[in-house]
Amino acid sequence: MTVKSYESLVQDKSLRRSEIDMSMVRYSRKELNEKFSDKQDAEIQRLLAKGTVADDQLDLSDIPEITDWSNAVRHNQFYRPVKQQTSIRLDADVLAWFKSQGKGYQTRMNEILRDAMLKELKNHQ
């Protein structure tokens, strides 16, 4: 096993980063707008024109009104529960199994525990 110096690791990392930057394709907004065909431009203009209707003038007759929100699920992509560091004792084989699944095993353990908690809370309501 070859041991690399800190400087060589930094250089290797910067090389990889520059290789990634060189392979990345970037477009300006103007370039992206030029890539639309005439048909696509017409469709965009049609949709934009539709979007100018006032909310109270929208035809909502084909959409049923929802009054029962008891089964609604809120998926807030910005919600992040507060984590608390803890120490627990687990059977060695259980921990080994989680670790064998690779990186993120603690997150998977948390997801399993959260699912069990939510199921239990739902059963007791």
N, C-alpha and C positions, 0 to 999 in steps of 0.2 A: 504494500500500500504506500503510495507516494504522499508525503506531507507537503502541502503547498504553503508558501508564505502568505501573510495577509495581503501584501501588495499584489501578488499574482492572482489572488482570489478577486480582489477589487478590479483588476484589469480584465479578468475573464468575465466578470459580471457586466462591466461596462461594454465589453465587446458584444455580449449577448443582447444587451439593451439596444445598442446601435444597430445590430442586425435586425431586431424586431422593428425599430423605427424605419429602417430602409425598406422593409417589406410591406409596411403599412401604406395603403393608398388613401390619399386625402383629397377631397373635393371642396371647392368653395361653393357657397350657396348659388352663385351665378352659374357655375359649371353644372350643378345639379339641375337647376331650372332649364338649362339648355338641353338636357338629356330627354325631356319629355317630347313625345310625338305630338302632332297637331291634334290627333284624336284624344290623347291624354289631356292636353291643354283645354280642349273643349269640355271634357268631362269635369275637370277641376272647376272651370268657370260655371258650369251648370250647377255643381254642388255648392259653390260659394253663393250663387244667386239664391238657391233654396234656403241657405242659412240666414238670409236676411229677413225671414218672416218672424214677426213678433211672437213671443211664447204663447200669448193668449189666442193667437190665430192658428196654431198648429192643430191638425186633425189627429186626435188621440182616440178615435172611436174604435180602432182595431187593437188597442192595448187595454187589457183588463185592469181594472183598478185593484190594487193590492191593499187589503185592509188587515190581513192577519200576518203579523211580522214575528210570530212566536218561533218560527223555524228559520228565521233569517240568520245568516252567518256573516259576521263582519271580518273582512280580510283587509286589515290596515297594514299596508306594506311598510309603513314607517314605525309601527308599534314595535318596541323592543323591550321585553321584560327586563327588569333589573336582575342582574345575576348576583348571586351570593356564594362566596367561596365556602366550601364545607369539606369535611373529611368523613367518609363513610367506610364501613367495612363490608366488602363484597367477597363472595366465594371466589377463589382463585380461578376456577374454570370459567366462571361468568365473565370476569374481567378479561381473561385471556381471549375469550370468544369475541368480545367487543373490540379489543385491540387488534385482533387478527383481521378485522374488517377494514383496517387502515385509518388514515387520518380522519379526525372528526368523531372519534368514538364517544367522546364525552357529550357532544351535541346529540348524537343518536340516543344515548342513554337518557338525556334530558327529554327528548321527543317522546320516547316510550313512557317515561314517567308522567309527562304532561298528558298524554293520551289516556293513561290509566286514571289519572286524577279527574279529567273532564268526564270520562265515562262514569266514574263513581259519583261525581257531583250531579250528573244528569239522572242517575238512578235514584238519588235521594231527594229529588225535588217533588 
